[in-house]
Amino acid sequence: MSDINRMGETVRSRAARELRDRILTGRLPAGTRLDLDQITREFGTSRTPVREALLELSHEGLVEVAPRSGITVLGISPEDAVDSFAVLAALSGKAAEWATARVGPEELAELQRLDAAVEEANDMVAANWRFHRAVNLASGSRRLLVHLRQAVRAVPSSYFELFPAQEKRSRGEHAALLGAIRRGDAAKARVLAEAHVLEAGGALGDWLRTQHADDGHGGA
């Protein structure tokens, strides 16, 4: 599900990822004012990469960068989170469908190896990323990969920390997806991939609703 690879990560990408995570999980709620100097000190860097990270988040609609009023978190509602995962689900389903039709013997062997690695992984985030990345690559569509790279940013890198119970479910669903791909059942692979992502989005949406209720915002 997640497309997170932290090896070789730049200061800019790390700042963008960590700030994005805080917004997507509600730790930085809508209306929060961000202090550029404070963030710069936190990441131990100059202003330039932090400013670039914030501009990246502004393009994603998560913050507003205004010349006079500074940087304000726009946040994400539970409904926004579910919608974002729905978009990702549609793209992931298409990737699984095309991968089933186009996967070669070597790619299939690699998927089987990565599925086994997920079962034994200590770092579920990295193992999960490698498995889904391999499915997406097997789709054989560069354009689809471009859209997936954008859509997957809706998934917090801390997802499995928030929902540890989702780890076990995710492992079983990977095996089912691989089984459909191995059998050549493209329609089933698409349905499984979409459901895998949609359920994850529903869990995040429900959690955010609880956070909003605790903060006194109700379901708004």
Helices and strands as residue ranges (DSSP letters): H 11-24, E 33-34, H 36-43, H 47-59, E 63-66, E 70-73, H 78-102, H 105-120, H 124-138, H 142-151, G 152-154, H 159-162, H 165-183, H 186-214
